[in-house]
Amino acid sequence: PSSEKAPTAATLNLDDMERSTIQRAIDKNGGNISKAAKELGLTRASLYRRLEKYGL
């Protein structure tokens, strides 16, 4: 098996999954933090904390 294969849900850890989900929500909402936070079920403050945590 190649070590270059794309990560799957089984190989991602929870932080990687959260980071990926946040990035997708931000991209989907055109960078609008308020809309992304609402979609994720977070407050804007909570989303900003996670953005800082993951360096997004």
Buried (B, 14 or more C-beta within 10 A) or exposed (E): EEEEEEEEEEEEEEEEEBBEEBBEBBEEBEEEBEBBBBBBEBEEEEBBEBBEEBEE
